[in-house]
């Protein structure tokens, strides 16, 4: 079992033990993921990147990953596959020779 599969199983088991799958539809998992991502951003609010509380970042990032894995599991998506597919698409939109050292969006390169 891969690390990602192990994390997905752990999240699924945690949810199943509490009978929470009934609440974990795609819409609500997506909303929860967004909320957790915003809580992650809150850790940086009014601070420089160096001032951030790394423990708070770890907690919120773990929540983001957990909801993302639950959402992927809900739709039976292979996390490794979808991430690698997206990287391939992004490589076409952001060719190294144009994007290296540049923060512009692909349509502005």
N, C-alpha and C positions, 0 to 999 in steps of 0.2 A: 504494500500500500504506500503510495506516495505521501509526502508531507501534506500536500493540499488535500488529498483524499482523507487523510487522517483528521485534518482540521474540519472538513465538511462533516465527517461522521461524528466528531465530537460535538459540533454545533447541533446536528440533527438529533443525537442522543439526548443532549441537554434539553432541547425543545420537546422531544417526545416524552421524556420523563415527567414533564410538567403539563402535558396535553395542550401545548401551545400551537401546534400545527393548525388548529382550527382558526387561529388569528393570523397566520402567516400566509396570506394570499399575496400575489405579486404586487398589487397596489400598495398594501400596507408595509410590506418589506421595503419597497422602494422609498416610501415616505420615511420610514425609520432610518434607512441608510442616509437619506438626505439630512435628517435631523442630527444624526451622529456626526456626519461630515461638518455640519455647522458648529457642533460642539467642539470639534477638533479645531476649527478656525477660531473659535472663541478663546482657545488657549493662547493664541498669538495676538489677540486684540490689545491694542495700546502698548505693545511691547516690541522691541527689536527681536529679530530672529534669535539672537544670542541670549536674550532674557527669558525665553520660554521655559516653562516647567516641563522638563522632559518626561517626568512621571505622568503628568496630565496628558501629554501627547501620546504616550504608550497606551494609556487607558482608552482614550477616545479612538485611537487608530485601531486598537483591538476590536472595539465596537463596530467600526466601519467595516473591517474585514469580516467580522462575524455576520453582519447583515448581508454583505455582498456574497459570502459563501452560501448563506441560507437562500438568497434569491437565485443564485446559480443552481443550487440543488433543486429548488422548486420547479425550475424549467428544464431540469436534467441537462444542464450545460456543462461542458468540459472546460473548467477554468483555464487550464494550460492551453488548450486549443484556442479558446476565444481570445486570450491575451496575445498569443503568438500570431493569430490571424490579424488582429488589430495592429500589431507592430509591423506586419508586412504592408498593410494599407498605409500606415503612417510613413513607412520608408518611401513609398511612392509619392506621397504628398510633400514629404520633407527630405528631398535628396541631400546627401551629405554636402555636395559641392555648393548648394545654395543655402542650406540651413545651419551649417556649422558656425557656432558662435553668434547666432542670430535668433532673437526671440520673436520675430515676426510670424504671424499666422501664414499658413501655406499659400493663401491667395494673395499675399502681399510680398512674397519672395521674388 
